[in-house]
Amino acid sequence: MRAAVLHEIGQEKLEVLDDVEAVGFGPGKVRLRIRATGLCHSDVSAMSGVLPQPAPFIPGHEGAGEVVDIGDGVTGLSIGDRVLVCWLPACGACPSCKRGQTQLCLAGFMNAGTPNFKRPGGDVFGFAGTGTFTEEVVVGAGCAVPIPDDVPFEIAALIGCGVTTGLGAAINTAKVEAGSSVAVIGCGGVGISTIQGARVQGAAQIVAVDPVASRREAALRFGATEAVAPGELADAKQRITGGEGFDYVFEVVGRSATARTAYEHTRRGGTLCVVGAGAMDDHFQVNMFELFFDEKRILPSMYGGGDVLRSYERAIALWRAGRIDLESMITHRVRLDGVNDALDQMRTGESLRTCIEL
């Protein structure tokens, strides 16, 4: 079957090959035929080495498709079911799951170290234990979440990661209050979803911050009340909040420098929500006096900060009701052979989300 493979960490291009085989099928597993997958910035971060991932590997974790085979012991799924890929399934038995913090379950991460593909030259890993830049993938049954018939594959794919992450940051983690002021730093697919989440929550002012003009323009269409370049954020803080700072600032880049900027533009007693996935050697620093004196809440948000199955259902309900716009987030569509063009579009900021159709 065909798949896009990164041979070594640090390479910028993927090679589309036709000699890849999905392996590992057996009890508790399902085989999926991928129909659509989104390109998420985390895929690029794994390729560059910012996020740890063994190579060679197939990127992609934001996918949707159909069940084509079911292993022994799998219940609740049938061949032909339409599903989205959950890259962080909950085991239901670990301490995090028992506390209701299923987004912190580590069971899914354990799969990342086991190859689920192979080629004549050896084993190939799937990113985050999945790997959706391929025609077929074998995953644990918990990774295959049924979707209603009215949800297109490309919409379901986005809900599988970027939309859930952004919406959840605003709704679950920060719990944005109606009438509040919000700034969102980084307006790719996850940032746009965060803006939509803040709008759903009733924020009065939502300032989108991004260096790319086209992304700033897009942010206005998705609910931002204004959009500024990074160098204009201080002026927006002065105009909108009288210099006090925003009630909520979301960092959706994954860098300590932008997290520090976000902290400085959060009001005393306000909330900094860190959504971007960054590198292990990139350290965010605050001094002990400001940490105590300013009483700013620093809240990381992992995969939307809540039960992902409930978050999927909520995203579908909001989409059906017209409260969030998911179709317009897909700015580019390519076939698998165009995956490197999609990577270039993401790196330059030209795209919000690219849908790879298989």
PyMOL commands that set and color helices and strands:
alter all, ss='L'
color gray80, all
select helices_A, chain A and resi 41-48+95-98+102-104+107-113+127-129+141-143+153-159+162-173+189-201+213-221+230-241+256-264+288-294+308-320+327-329+336-348
alter helices_A, ss='H'
color red, helices_A
select strands_A, chain A and resi 3-5+15-17+21-22+29-38+57-58+62-70+82-85+117-119+122-126+136-140+144-146+181-185+205-209+226-228+246-251+266-274+297-300+330-335+353-357
alter strands_A, ss='S'
color yellow, strands_A
deselect
rebuild
show_as cartoon
